[in-house]
Amino acid sequence: MNRKETIPREVLSDQLVNAIADRRVRAAVFTTFNFDPGFFEINILPLFFNQEFSQVDKVRLIQLEESLSSVNNMAVYYDRNAISQDAEPAHLDYARIDVNRITGCFHPKVILLLVDNEIKEDKDDGDSVVPFQSLIVVVQSANLTRAGWWENVECAHIEEIHDKKNHENAELYYTFRQDLLYLINRIQKETDPDEDHLALDQIHYFLRHQVSREHVRNVSKGGRYYTQLFCGQNNLSFSEWLIDLRLNKYNWNLEIISPFFDPTGAGPLEEIIAVLRPNETRVYLPQDNDGTALVTEQTFKAVSEGETVYWGKLPGELLQRSGGHVSENILPRSVHGKVYRLWNRQGNKNILIVGSVNLTSSAHSHSRAGNLEAAFLVDTSDDGYQNRWWIDRLDTDIERFIEKESSEDEGLEEVHINLTIRFDWADNQLEYRLLETEKSGFEVCETNGQLILSIKKPKLGSWVKCDEADSEQARKALLSSSFFFIKHEKGSWRVLVREENMGHRPSLLTELSPEEILEYWALLSADQRAAFIAFHIGIGEQFEGLSIVDRKDLKSRSTLFDRFAGIYHSFGCLKQYIETAVAENRLKEAETLLAGSRHNSLPSLLEKIYERRDGDPVVRYITFLTAKQLYETVKKRHKVLFSKSKKRMMRLQELLKKLPEIRKELQFPNIRKERKFLDWYEKHFIKDYENRKTI
């Protein structure tokens, strides 16, 4: 077996793309401490879709706006206290759920992706496709921020859980399945009881009903450990969890990489050493560029006083930027990964514990005290990595220390009250929820200081609707930013607004003519739509690497297309999109296409057709009539789409009521014959829709 390098080194984004392997993501959950919505959307979300995205941010966002509609449910859970000052606003439609943990921090860094698979089985009568799902589980140290994904040295491990239908590849059991269910339950309990957890519920259902429930009591087999998940479950601290796994029966060398420590003492380290009794322990010492130790002198001495415990450093090439290129002008990368490594040469054993667990008391607590954390234990003994020390002992004296222990919440704004703001784009409704024991007034402002809402005597404990004027002020502000500024007697800070039903938010691409909307529906490939978008937001050839087709290739030169055949074809494509979305249980996407406010939604077309008074009256009439036909078709075939969204359909219904007004614009020599003919025409145009394959 070829011996690999000592320390595994991979690019997280590449590993994620390989794990997804062109499969469609059906549900996605992300948990993070620090959250930068703008960076997450532009640079992380594209990894989960099998398509090419533009290098131009605005085009990319519009592409993502459409791609996200293929995902049933997506949610990001983040610590309310961890929105950094340089975070960019959100633009896209997914649940953004702020968590306010009573003790410690909401600190797990987990990605859960429910993906669709297809396998072929050979049978006598030919190949048949058997669909099944899998759950990709990523546990890491990286926050959903620029530093986490582009700058720091981080750690991560990826596992996959298969549906029972996949008999060839699915194991009979997954040793961390029960712990993952516990983590999901714990995340839900960290939020308010009335919270919707659609994405988590979908993944929870998969784990409960589509994965084998067989359980193995042993933690290892043949001297090799099964993969395990730590999340403070069963009221176990980190060291108690190690005992529960019976890791203390082997002789280990112990290495610990952690960027953060307790300000005084070395309690967590002492507990681990007492449990494992390692031959030698080395702890990575984080240092500033001038050599200053990023721990207090008291912590440094407490660790150094341990018997056979040594501070150490990582190889310089691991910290270098630009692919290992050495330059005095380029600062080394910060180490943000959290790794506990147990290894020995005699038994060729190599155990890694990777995730979010710092070497602090709050991180090592069980889930109901201190932080909520997540870490995978992985046995890499058979992976071919060399059994030697990762961390070298320090060969220089440390003379400078920080006065106050650093922590992961440095540089973050302090949040003084448990306040959440949300806005429903379908109803244009602003709401707040204050979970406090005492009433205390606050103001909600735009980030430029403009007052939106002033609450002197707030209601506590549940969502409170704001009046129409305040909601309208919030709506206008949210067109340009997803952040609001909270002013309170204790201080001021930013909050990320929860935006719901964003399919009814004005699209990022608004300036399309009616013909262009019809044309957009008719485009088949993602590349065609991307080029179309780029053209219509004025992106020119000056953007290197962006290929834009010529305008004449985007717009049909056939007058037949422009008048009738094009209308029928485009509506047929729209109907197919809606039918597919309903069939795949993507009801939000279907509703957005039928009644939303995006550039490719039906009301956007009808509003522009209605406002264009100088257009061909026949084209206007046929367009509205075809829209009514589509509405009646979907309403009859898919009642589930209307059962929970009657109010959100009102905009479309009001537009369709303008059909008689548009019909009057038609000029016939004989008004009586005109009325009789159009009555007959409309009746037959609409009544046979149920049996038609296309419109």
N, C-alpha and C positions, 0 to 999 in steps of 0.2 A: 504494500500500500504506500503510495506517495505521501510523504509527510507534508502537511500544510504549514503555513506560517503559524506562529504562536497565537496571535490575536486575530479572530475573525474580523474581516473588514468588507462591508458591502454598502451599497447606496440604498437607503430605505425606499426611495421612490421606485427604483428599479425592481427591488424585491416585491413590492406591492403589485406593480404591473404584472410581473411574472406570476404572482399568486392568483390574480384575477384571471389571467390568461384569456382575454377576449370574452369572458362570460358577462352576462347582463346582471347588474346589481339591482336587486329588488327592494332591499331595505338596508339602511346604513345608520349606525349609531357611532358617534364620536364623543369621547369624554376627555376633558382637558382641564388643567388648572388655569393657565394663562391662555387667552383667546384673542386672536387678531382676525376678525371676520373677513376683511378685505384680502389679506394674504391667503387665508384658507380658500376663498372662492377662486381667486385667480391662479394659484399655484399648486393647490392640493387636490381640489375637486376634479380637475381634468384627468387625473390619474385613473379615475374609476370608470371612464367611458372609453369604449373602443372606437375612437375617431381622432382625426387630426384637428387641433384647435389653432386658431389664429394667434400670431405673436402680438397682435394689437389688443390691448386689454378690453376695449369697448366691444370689439367684435367677439372676443372670447366670451365675455359676459353674456352676450345675446345668444351665442351658441350654447352656453351652459344653461341658460334660462330654458331653452328647448330640451336639452339633454336631460335635465333634472326631472322633466315630466315623465320619463320612463321609469323612475324610481317610485315605488309605492309610497314609501315613507322614509324620511331622513331627519335626524335630529342631532344637535350638538348640545351636550351638557357641559357647562363651564362654571367655575367658581365666580360668583358675583363680584368678589373683591379683586378679581384678577384681569381686569381690562386695562391693558397698558396704555400709556399716554399717546404712543405713536400708532395705535391700532387704527386701521382704515375701516370705513363703514361697510355694512353688508348691503347687498343688492338682490340676492337670490332667494328663492322660495324653499325654505326648510325650517324646521322648528329650532328655535334658539332658546334653550331653557337654562335660566340662571339658577344656581344652587347656592343656598346659604346654610352651610353646615354649622351646627351649634358648637361643636368642638373641633378645633383644628381646621384643616383645609379639605376641600374636595379636590383630591390630588391624583386619581387614577388617570393614566394616559392609555386609553383603550380604543381600538377600532373594531367594530363588528360589521361584517358585510355578508348579507344573505344573497347568494348568487344562484342563478339558474344554470343547470347543466343539461346536456343531451348526450345519451349514449346509444349506440346501435347494437341491437341484438340480431344475430343471424337466425332466421327461421326458414322453414321449407318454403313458405309462401313469399319469401323476400325479406328485406330488412325492415325492421320496425323501430321507431324512435321511442325510447322510454325516458321521459323527462324526470329529473330529480333536482334537489337543491343541496347546497353546501353552505356552511357558515365559516367564513374566514375570520379568525380571531388574531388580532395584533395587540400585543402588550408591549409598551415602549416607555421611554423616559421623555420623549419629545413632546412639548406643547404644540398646539396648532398656531405657531408663530413663525416668523422669518428666522429667528435665532434657532428655534427647535429643528427646523427642516433644512436650513441652508448653512448655518454657521457653526453650531456647536458639535462636539463629539457626543453622540447619543448612543443608546442601545435599544434593541427591539428583538422580539421573537414572534414568528408567525406560525400558527397552527390552523388546520382545517378539519372541520367536523362534517361528515357526510350523512346524507339522508339514508334511512334504512333501505330505500329502493335500490340504492347503488350496492348491490351484493358483492361486486367484485372488489371494490376498494374500501368500502366502509368497514372499520373495525367493529367487533362485537360490543365494545365499550370504549368510552372516553373518560379517562380517570379524572379529568377536571370539569366534566359536564355539570356535576352537582355544585361545584364551587362557582362556576360561571352563572348558574341560576341564582345562587346566593348573591353574587355581585349585582346582577340585574335587579333583584329585589331590593338590595341595599340602595342602589341608585334611585329607584323609585321612591323609597322612603325618605330620601334626602330632600325631596321636593314637597310642595303642598299637596294635600290629599285629593284636591279636585283637578290635578294636572292631567293632561292627556299625554299618554306615552305610546302613540301609535307605532312608532318604529321599534321601540323596545318590546312592545306586546307581540309584534309580528315575529321577532327573533325568539322571544320567550316561548311562543307557541311552537316554533320549529324544534327547539330543544326539548320541550315536554312531550311532543306528539310525533315527531318525525325522526327522532334519534333513539337508538336503542337505549333502554333503561338499565341494561345489565350493569352491575357494579362489581368491581374487583376490590377486595379488601386489602390485598398486599400493595405496598407502595413501590415494590421493585420485583424484578424477575431475572434470575440468572445473574445477579449482581448488578443489573442495570435498572435505573430508576425510571418509572413512568413520569411523563410530563405532569406537573402539578401547578396549581394556581393559588397564590396567596392574595387574599383580600380581607384579612382580619376576621375570617369566618369562625363560627363556633366559639366566639369570645377568646380566641387565641391570639396572643401577641406573636411577633415575628419569631422570637427565640422559642416560644412554646410550640409554634408550628414546626420548627426544625426538629424538636424532640418528637412530635407526633409522627414525623416522617422517618424517625429512627436513623437520622443521619449521624448520630453520635456514636454509632457502633464501628466507624472506620477511623483510621488515622489520616488526618487531612493537613495539607497546607492551605492557609486561608488568605485570600486577597480581597480587598474591598475598595471599590471606586465609588466615591460619593462626593458631590460638590458642597454639601451642607452638613453641619454638625451642630450639636448642642453647644450653647455658649459657654457652659461650664461642665467639667467632668467628661467622662466617657462611658456613661451608663449603658447605652445600647451595645457598645463593643464588648464591655465586660460581660454582659449577659450572653452574647453569642459565644465568647471564648469559654465561659463556664459550661455551656452546653456541649460544644464541639471538642474542646480541649485540643486545639490544633498544635502541630509541631512548631509552626512559625506563622506569624500573621504580619502582613504588610498592608498598610493603608495609604492610599494615594493622597498626597498633600496638594491641594489646589493652591496655586501661586499666581500673583500678579506678574506683569511683564518685568517689573524691577526687582523681582525676587521676594516681595512681601508675601508672607504666608496668609492665605485668606481664611484663617482661623484665629481665634484669640490665643494669647500666650497660655492661658489657663487650660484651654482644650488641648493645645499642643503638648503641654507637659503631662496632662492626664493620660493621653494616649501613649506617650513615650515611656511612662512609668510601668506600663504593662510588661510582664515577663514575656520575652521572645516576641514583642510587638515592635514594629519599626515603621516609621514614615518612609514613603517612597515616591518615585516619579515614574511616569509613563515614557515610552520611547518617543524621542523628539519627532520622528517622521509621522507618528500617529496624529500629532497635533498640528502639522503643517497644512496650510491651505494650498489651493491651486494644484491639487494632485501630487503633493509631496515636493513641489519645487521650493527650494530653500532660498529665502531672501530676507535680508535684514529689515527691509521696509514693510514686510508683511507680518502682522502680528499673528501669533499662534491661535488656534481655535480654543475656545473655552470648553472644558469638560463638564457636561451636564448629565452624562449617563450614570446610572446607578447599577452597579454590578457586584455581586458576591460570588466569588469563585472558590470552589473546593476541589482540590486535586491532589493526587499522589502518583508517584512513579511505580511503586511496587504493584499496585492493582490496576494500573493503567486506567484510573478513574478521573473523570473531569466533569464537574457539575457546575452549571451556571444558573444564577438567580438574577434575572434581568427585569427591569420595570421602573417603577416610580419611587421605590423605597430608599430614602436617604438614611444616613446613619444618625438619626435623631430619635428622641423619645416619642415624639408625636407620630412619626412614620412607623415605628415599631409597635404601636399600640394596636389593640383589636379594633374592629370597625365601629364600635359604639363609643370609642374614646380616641382622642387625638385625631389623626387624619384618616380619610378613606383612601386606601392605596391599592395597587394591583401589581403583581409580579409573577412571571412564569419561572418555574424551576425546570431546567432542561438538562438531560444527561447527554453530553456531547462526547462521551468516551470513545465511541466508534466513528467519530467524524474525521479522524486523521490529524487533529491539531496536536502540536508538540506539547508534551507535558514539561513545561518549564515556567519559571516565574514571568508574569506579565510586568510586574512592578519591580523596578530596581531600587535598592536601598539608597537613601539620600547620602551623597558623598560630600555635602557642604553643610556648614552650620547655618541655621536660620536665625537671623537677628531682628527682623521686623515682622510685626504681627498687626492684624487689625484690632481696633479697640472694641468693636461690637461685632458679634457674629453675624455674617451675612445670611440672607434667607431668600427663598424663591419669590417672595412678595415685594422685594425691593424695586422701587421705581413704579409701583402701582398706586393708584389713587385709593385712599381710604374711604370705604363706604360706611356711612354712619347709621343708616336705618334700613330695615328689611323691606325695601320698596321695589316693586316690579311694575313696569309700564308696558301696555300692549295696545296695538291698534289693529282693527279688523278692516281690511280694505273693501270687503264685500258690503259691509254695512256702514263704512266710514265712521266707525265708533272708536273713541279713545277710552281706555279704562286704566285704573290703577289698583294695586293690591298692596296693602300695608300690613305686615305681620309683626306687630309690636304689642307690648303690654300697655303702653301709655300713648295717648294721642299727642301728636306733635306736628305742627303745620310745616308745609314745604312748598316750594315753587318748582315748576317744570319749565325749562327754557330751551330755546334753540342753542346750539353751540356758540353762536355769536352773541348770546345774551338776551335775545328777544324773548319776552315772556309768552308762554303758551298757556299755562295753567297755574293758578294759585289756590292752594287748599289750606285753609286756616284751621278747620276742625275736621280732619279726615275720619272716615269710617274705617274700622279695623276688621281684618280677618277674612275678607272675601273680595271679589272683584267688584269695583264700583264704577258705574258708567258716568262719563263726563258729559256736559251739555253739548249741544250741537255746535255752538260757536267755538268752543275749545277744541272739539274734534276736528272742525274744519281747519283751524289754525295748525293743529298737529299734522293733518293730511298734507298741507302745503309744505311744511317743514320736512316731512319724510320723503318728499320727492327728491331731495338733495342729500339727505344724510339719515342714517339709521340710529344715530346717537342723539340723546337729549342730555341736558345739563340739569342736575338737581341741586337746588340751593336749600340749605337747612341751617338751623342755628348752630349746629355742631361743625358744619363745613360744607364744601361743595365737591361734586364728583360727576363723572359721566356714567350714563347707563345705556346699555344696548336695548333698544326697543324691540319687543316681540311683535313682529309683523305677521299677521295671519291672513289666509286667503289672498296671497300675493298675486294670484292669477287675475285678480280684479284691480291690481295696481297698474297705472299707465306703464306701458312697455318701455324698455330701454330704447326701442326703435319705434318711433311714433309717426314719422313723416312719410308715410306710404300712401300712394293714391289707391283708389278702389281697384284699378286694373292690376296694380302691383301686389296687392293683397291676394287677389285671385291667382296671380302668377306664382306667388310664393307657395300657396297651397299645392300647386301643380308640380313643384320641383320635387324630384324623387330622392336625390342623394344629399348627404350632409355637406359634401364639397360644393354642390350647386347652391345650397342655401347659405353657406358661409360666404361665397363670392357675392351673392345677392346682397347680403347684409353689409359686407365691406363697401360695396358700391354705394349703397343708400345712406351710409353715414359719412360719405365723402372721403374714404380712405383711398389715397392714390398710390401710384407705383413707387413713391419715394420710400415706402416701408419695405426694407429688404426682406426677402423670403416670403412675402405675401403674394400669392398668385391670384390675380383677379381676372375673371373672364371679361371679354368685351361686352359692352352694353347690348349690342345687337344680338349677342348670343343669349342674353337673359330675357329679352323681350321678343315675343313672337311677332313676326311681320305679317301674319295671316289675319286678314280682316274677319274671317270666320271665327278664329280664336277670340279676337277682341270682342266680338258681338255675342254669339250664342254657344257655339261648341266649346269655346274656352270657359264660359260660365258653367256649363253643365259638367265639364271635365273637372274643373277646380272644386266645385261643390261635391262631386263624387269622391275626390281625394280627401276632402275634409270629412265627409261622412265615414270614409274608411278609417281615418285616424281616430275618430270618435269611437267607432265600433271596436277597433282593436284595443283602445284604452279601457273601455268598459269590460271587454272579454278578459283582459289581464288584471282587472280589479284596480286600475289606475283611474279612479273616479274623479280625483281632483284635476287630472289632466283633461279628461273628457269635459268636465264642467268649465274649465278655463277656455277650451276651444269653442264651446257652444255659447258661453255667457260671460266670459272674462273681458279683460281690457288690454290684452297684449296685442302686438302688431298682427298676429295671426289668428285672433279671435273673431267670431262672427259679428258681434256688435260693432267692432272697429270698422269693419267693412260697411255695415248698414248705415252707420252715422255719417261716413264720408260720402256714401252714395246719396243719402238724403240731403246733405248740405250742398252738394254740387247741383245747383239749379240750371246750369248751362249744359248739362250732359244729355245724352240721347234718352228721351223718355221711355222708349221701348226697352233699352238696356236696363234702365232703373227699375222698370216694372218687372222684367223677367228676373232680375237679381233678387228683388224683394219676394217675389212669388216662389222662387227656388229656395230662398231662406226659410220661408214659411213651411214649405214642403219638408225640408230637412228637420225643422223644429218638430213638426207633427210626427215624422217618422221616429225620431229619437224618443219623443215623449211616449209614444205607444209601445215601442219595443223595449225601452229601458226605464221603467218606472222608478227603479232604484236611484237613478241619477237625479230625479226630481223630488224624492221623498224627503231629503234633508236640505234641499237648496231652493225651496220655493221662493224665498225672498230674494235670493241672488239671481233668479231668473227674470225678475221684474223688469230689469233694464232691457233685455232682449224682447220681452213681451210688449213693452211700450213701443219699441221700434217697429215691431211687426204690425202694430195697430195703425201704422202710417201707410199701409198698403192701399187702402181706399183713396187716400189723398194723392198718392203717386199715380194710381190708376186714372184719376181724373185728368192728368196731364196728357194722356193719350188723345190724339185728335182723330176722330172718325167723321166722315160726311154725315152719317145718320146716327144720332145719339141713341135712339131707341134700339137700333140693331147692334150698336156698340155694346150697350149694357147687356143685351141678351147673349151676344157672342162671348163676352168676357165672363159672364156668369157660368156659361157652359164650359168655357176653357178652364177656368180656375177649378171647377168641380172635378173635372177629369184629370187635371194636372196633378191634383193632390190625392185623390181618393185611392189610386192604385199603387201608392208608394210601398205598401206592405209586401207586395209580390215582386217588386223590382230588385234586381241585383245591383243596379247602379241608378243614380238619380239622373 
